[in-house]
């Protein structure tokens, strides 16, 4: 385990070229494999998680060629996949395991899905149940990995209301439904990120969405034929959030981030920043691979203050920014009145218990913080440098790198190398725009 030292910053200035969106890259690779023909994916995410998806696809017979951030996938339609002899290692990636389990179930592949210690502790019953209802046979250890999928099972379409707001559950079921008999409908009470639906359409699949007063229903038909379709992956808005918070909180900052994904199911982080008084400019809106993108410019301010003193981040907004809550908890230390996060119990079963991790580290840095079962409240605080733990969680490590820029004195992040899971090169890019 290695340590990274962070010194205080006066401001952030410059242009930042962010890696491709991790969530979209996973889906691009998987759907390219299911398509007929060769798909070229530009700006593919460089993260370890997305490499896990590529390696798992290679292990079931898909040819994937990588040249820098350009990935070429030779799709096999629904035929030509082979059940692997060795276990498929999903590393730290819950997205890889959950989405591939859906895809493999639909194809009738027999395989064993394994992962690292963190992934083995994360809940998988949430996909096992709907996939089993469709006819898959999946063995697990009390609803956790390793997952053992039986070969040759034929699936039947289903109608399933997902019990927790999760784009991964939704996507797993829809991927299984592509090769199931009949139609498959996922019902969600809380709208989650819709990258899978958008990308299915990009590959020529008809996706029906029905929005009612109480829920949203997404339907695909079995036997859909996907056609190869080149694309450029938008820059990752979750990665942009770390720089946006740092720049917002440091007066004199101005950073630009070109080509950032602006998917409406992911932009609540920008809304929170604006409601805290941050200066965010959205320039040059356009489309890439069925996804809206823009150039973001963020400027620093002397004083951040909530526009609504009663503002609490909760409910549907939490599903829209679940990955950004760690960095927004750091932002809260710089905002007059702080911020409160509720309905975020899902944070306890991420790569770490993110609620406990944030509370522990914020307290070490002298922050005013209160922990709840489903969230936390962070008051405006003068941060001081401290030795904080990453808890093996990339988003915790990156959030506290930003906290270190805002603190007095030196901050040490213990176990910083976990950032490679989502953002290799993060610390170098951060240092390149810091003004001291």
Secondary structure, 3 states (H helix, E strand, C coil): CCEEEECCCCEEEEECCCCECHHHHHHHHHHHHHEEEEEEEECCCCCHHHHHHHHHHHHCCCEEEEECCEEEEEEECCCCCCCCCCCEECCCCHHHHHHHHHHHHHHCCCEEEECCHHHHCCCCHHHHHHHHHCCCCEEEECCEEEEEECCCCCCECCEEECCCCCHHHHHHHHHHHCCCECEEEEEECCCCCCHHHHHHHHCCCCCEEEECCCCEEEEEECCCCEECCCEECCECHHHHHHHHHHHHHCCCCEEEEEEEECCCCCCHHHHHHHHCCCEEEEEEEEEECCEEEEEEEEECCCCEECCCCCCCECCHHHHHCHHHHHHHHHHHCCEECCEEECCCHHHHHCCCCHHHHHHHHHHHCCCCEEEECCEEEECCCCCECCEEECCCCHHHHHHHHHHHHHCECCEEEECHHHHHHCCCCHHHHHHHHEEC
